[in-house]
């Protein structure tokens, strides 16, 4: 049995597939930015706590 090849994509279907890829990439970028934001907040909180503990030594 010979393999069956897929039909060429119509312009509409090609557009739909490209749109899904672009949207998936945008979603990935949004997730990446959110992770960076959360990590930066955690680092800021850690630095603030360290600074406060350093100040309590001098009291």
Chimera marker file (.cmm) of the C-alpha trace (Angstrom):
<marker_set name="trace">
<marker id="1" x="0.000" y="0.000" z="0.000" r="1" g="1" b="0" radius="0.5"/>
<marker id="2" x="1.407" y="3.364" z="-0.989" r="1" g="1" b="0" radius="0.5"/>
<marker id="3" x="1.464" y="6.213" z="1.559" r="1" g="1" b="0" radius="0.5"/>
<marker id="4" x="-1.168" y="8.862" z="1.090" r="1" g="1" b="0" radius="0.5"/>
<marker id="5" x="0.072" y="12.401" z="0.963" r="1" g="1" b="0" radius="0.5"/>
<marker id="6" x="-1.788" y="15.261" z="2.550" r="1" g="1" b="0" radius="0.5"/>
<marker id="7" x="-3.627" y="17.635" z="0.298" r="1" g="1" b="0" radius="0.5"/>
<marker id="8" x="-2.041" y="21.055" z="-0.116" r="1" g="1" b="0" radius="0.5"/>
<marker id="9" x="-3.367" y="23.562" z="2.382" r="1" g="1" b="0" radius="0.5"/>
<marker id="10" x="-5.852" y="26.090" z="1.188" r="1" g="1" b="0" radius="0.5"/>
<marker id="11" x="-4.967" y="29.723" z="1.947" r="1" g="1" b="0" radius="0.5"/>
<marker id="12" x="-7.691" y="29.815" z="4.616" r="1" g="1" b="0" radius="0.5"/>
<marker id="13" x="-6.420" y="26.711" z="6.383" r="1" g="1" b="0" radius="0.5"/>
<marker id="14" x="-2.827" y="27.946" z="6.113" r="1" g="1" b="0" radius="0.5"/>
<marker id="15" x="-3.911" y="31.210" z="7.741" r="1" g="1" b="0" radius="0.5"/>
<marker id="16" x="-5.660" y="29.337" z="10.567" r="1" g="1" b="0" radius="0.5"/>
<marker id="17" x="-2.574" y="27.237" z="11.269" r="1" g="1" b="0" radius="0.5"/>
<marker id="18" x="-0.250" y="30.257" z="11.218" r="1" g="1" b="0" radius="0.5"/>
<marker id="19" x="-2.624" y="32.138" z="13.513" r="1" g="1" b="0" radius="0.5"/>
<marker id="20" x="-2.566" y="29.276" z="16.042" r="1" g="1" b="0" radius="0.5"/>
<marker id="21" x="1.228" y="29.247" z="15.970" r="1" g="1" b="0" radius="0.5"/>
<marker id="22" x="1.395" y="33.010" z="16.527" r="1" g="1" b="0" radius="0.5"/>
<marker id="23" x="-1.153" y="32.849" z="19.339" r="1" g="1" b="0" radius="0.5"/>
<marker id="24" x="0.717" y="29.981" z="20.998" r="1" g="1" b="0" radius="0.5"/>
<marker id="25" x="3.920" y="31.978" z="20.822" r="1" g="1" b="0" radius="0.5"/>
<marker id="26" x="2.214" y="35.045" z="22.302" r="1" g="1" b="0" radius="0.5"/>
<marker id="27" x="0.885" y="32.902" z="25.112" r="1" g="1" b="0" radius="0.5"/>
<marker id="28" x="4.365" y="31.530" z="25.725" r="1" g="1" b="0" radius="0.5"/>
<marker id="29" x="5.766" y="35.084" z="25.852" r="1" g="1" b="0" radius="0.5"/>
<marker id="30" x="3.051" y="36.124" z="28.293" r="1" g="1" b="0" radius="0.5"/>
<marker id="31" x="3.815" y="33.149" z="30.532" r="1" g="1" b="0" radius="0.5"/>
<marker id="32" x="7.527" y="33.931" z="30.360" r="1" g="1" b="0" radius="0.5"/>
<marker id="33" x="6.914" y="37.546" z="31.327" r="1" g="1" b="0" radius="0.5"/>
<marker id="34" x="4.676" y="36.485" z="34.204" r="1" g="1" b="0" radius="0.5"/>
<marker id="35" x="7.353" y="34.110" z="35.551" r="1" g="1" b="0" radius="0.5"/>
<marker id="36" x="9.964" y="36.863" z="35.350" r="1" g="1" b="0" radius="0.5"/>
<marker id="37" x="7.631" y="39.260" z="37.150" r="1" g="1" b="0" radius="0.5"/>
<marker id="38" x="6.987" y="36.778" z="39.977" r="1" g="1" b="0" radius="0.5"/>
<marker id="39" x="10.704" y="36.000" z="40.338" r="1" g="1" b="0" radius="0.5"/>
<marker id="40" x="11.527" y="39.698" z="40.488" r="1" g="1" b="0" radius="0.5"/>
<marker id="41" x="8.913" y="40.234" z="43.202" r="1" g="1" b="0" radius="0.5"/>
<marker id="42" x="10.314" y="37.328" z="45.209" r="1" g="1" b="0" radius="0.5"/>
<marker id="43" x="13.831" y="38.715" z="44.884" r="1" g="1" b="0" radius="0.5"/>
<marker id="44" x="12.659" y="42.166" z="45.972" r="1" g="1" b="0" radius="0.5"/>
<marker id="45" x="10.932" y="40.678" z="49.015" r="1" g="1" b="0" radius="0.5"/>
<marker id="46" x="14.050" y="38.714" z="49.903" r="1" g="1" b="0" radius="0.5"/>
<marker id="47" x="16.252" y="41.793" z="49.602" r="1" g="1" b="0" radius="0.5"/>
<marker id="48" x="13.837" y="43.806" z="51.725" r="1" g="1" b="0" radius="0.5"/>
<marker id="49" x="13.820" y="41.129" z="54.440" r="1" g="1" b="0" radius="0.5"/>
<marker id="50" x="17.613" y="40.943" z="54.375" r="1" g="1" b="0" radius="0.5"/>
<marker id="51" x="17.875" y="44.701" z="54.636" r="1" g="1" b="0" radius="0.5"/>
<marker id="52" x="15.426" y="44.809" z="57.553" r="1" g="1" b="0" radius="0.5"/>
<marker id="53" x="17.313" y="42.107" z="59.412" r="1" g="1" b="0" radius="0.5"/>
<marker id="54" x="20.558" y="44.002" z="58.838" r="1" g="1" b="0" radius="0.5"/>
<marker id="55" x="19.000" y="47.140" z="60.293" r="1" g="1" b="0" radius="0.5"/>
<marker id="56" x="17.734" y="45.276" z="63.371" r="1" g="1" b="0" radius="0.5"/>
<marker id="57" x="21.350" y="44.408" z="64.272" r="1" g="1" b="0" radius="0.5"/>
<marker id="58" x="22.131" y="48.092" z="64.769" r="1" g="1" b="0" radius="0.5"/>
<marker id="59" x="19.233" y="48.757" z="67.167" r="1" g="1" b="0" radius="0.5"/>
<link id1="1" id2="2" r="1" g="1" b="0" radius="0.2"/>
<link id1="2" id2="3" r="1" g="1" b="0" radius="0.2"/>
<link id1="3" id2="4" r="1" g="1" b="0" radius="0.2"/>
<link id1="4" id2="5" r="1" g="1" b="0" radius="0.2"/>
<link id1="5" id2="6" r="1" g="1" b="0" radius="0.2"/>
<link id1="6" id2="7" r="1" g="1" b="0" radius="0.2"/>
<link id1="7" id2="8" r="1" g="1" b="0" radius="0.2"/>
<link id1="8" id2="9" r="1" g="1" b="0" radius="0.2"/>
<link id1="9" id2="10" r="1" g="1" b="0" radius="0.2"/>
<link id1="10" id2="11" r="1" g="1" b="0" radius="0.2"/>
<link id1="11" id2="12" r="1" g="1" b="0" radius="0.2"/>
<link id1="12" id2="13" r="1" g="1" b="0" radius="0.2"/>
<link id1="13" id2="14" r="1" g="1" b="0" radius="0.2"/>
<link id1="14" id2="15" r="1" g="1" b="0" radius="0.2"/>
<link id1="15" id2="16" r="1" g="1" b="0" radius="0.2"/>
<link id1="16" id2="17" r="1" g="1" b="0" radius="0.2"/>
<link id1="17" id2="18" r="1" g="1" b="0" radius="0.2"/>
<link id1="18" id2="19" r="1" g="1" b="0" radius="0.2"/>
<link id1="19" id2="20" r="1" g="1" b="0" radius="0.2"/>
<link id1="20" id2="21" r="1" g="1" b="0" radius="0.2"/>
<link id1="21" id2="22" r="1" g="1" b="0" radius="0.2"/>
<link id1="22" id2="23" r="1" g="1" b="0" radius="0.2"/>
<link id1="23" id2="24" r="1" g="1" b="0" radius="0.2"/>
<link id1="24" id2="25" r="1" g="1" b="0" radius="0.2"/>
<link id1="25" id2="26" r="1" g="1" b="0" radius="0.2"/>
<link id1="26" id2="27" r="1" g="1" b="0" radius="0.2"/>
<link id1="27" id2="28" r="1" g="1" b="0" radius="0.2"/>
<link id1="28" id2="29" r="1" g="1" b="0" radius="0.2"/>
<link id1="29" id2="30" r="1" g="1" b="0" radius="0.2"/>
<link id1="30" id2="31" r="1" g="1" b="0" radius="0.2"/>
<link id1="31" id2="32" r="1" g="1" b="0" radius="0.2"/>
<link id1="32" id2="33" r="1" g="1" b="0" radius="0.2"/>
<link id1="33" id2="34" r="1" g="1" b="0" radius="0.2"/>
<link id1="34" id2="35" r="1" g="1" b="0" radius="0.2"/>
<link id1="35" id2="36" r="1" g="1" b="0" radius="0.2"/>
<link id1="36" id2="37" r="1" g="1" b="0" radius="0.2"/>
<link id1="37" id2="38" r="1" g="1" b="0" radius="0.2"/>
<link id1="38" id2="39" r="1" g="1" b="0" radius="0.2"/>
<link id1="39" id2="40" r="1" g="1" b="0" radius="0.2"/>
<link id1="40" id2="41" r="1" g="1" b="0" radius="0.2"/>
<link id1="41" id2="42" r="1" g="1" b="0" radius="0.2"/>
<link id1="42" id2="43" r="1" g="1" b="0" radius="0.2"/>
<link id1="43" id2="44" r="1" g="1" b="0" radius="0.2"/>
<link id1="44" id2="45" r="1" g="1" b="0" radius="0.2"/>
<link id1="45" id2="46" r="1" g="1" b="0" radius="0.2"/>
<link id1="46" id2="47" r="1" g="1" b="0" radius="0.2"/>
<link id1="47" id2="48" r="1" g="1" b="0" radius="0.2"/>
<link id1="48" id2="49" r="1" g="1" b="0" radius="0.2"/>
<link id1="49" id2="50" r="1" g="1" b="0" radius="0.2"/>
<link id1="50" id2="51" r="1" g="1" b="0" radius="0.2"/>
<link id1="51" id2="52" r="1" g="1" b="0" radius="0.2"/>
<link id1="52" id2="53" r="1" g="1" b="0" radius="0.2"/>
<link id1="53" id2="54" r="1" g="1" b="0" radius="0.2"/>
<link id1="54" id2="55" r="1" g="1" b="0" radius="0.2"/>
<link id1="55" id2="56" r="1" g="1" b="0" radius="0.2"/>
<link id1="56" id2="57" r="1" g="1" b="0" radius="0.2"/>
<link id1="57" id2="58" r="1" g="1" b="0" radius="0.2"/>
<link id1="58" id2="59" r="1" g="1" b="0" radius="0.2"/>
</marker_set>
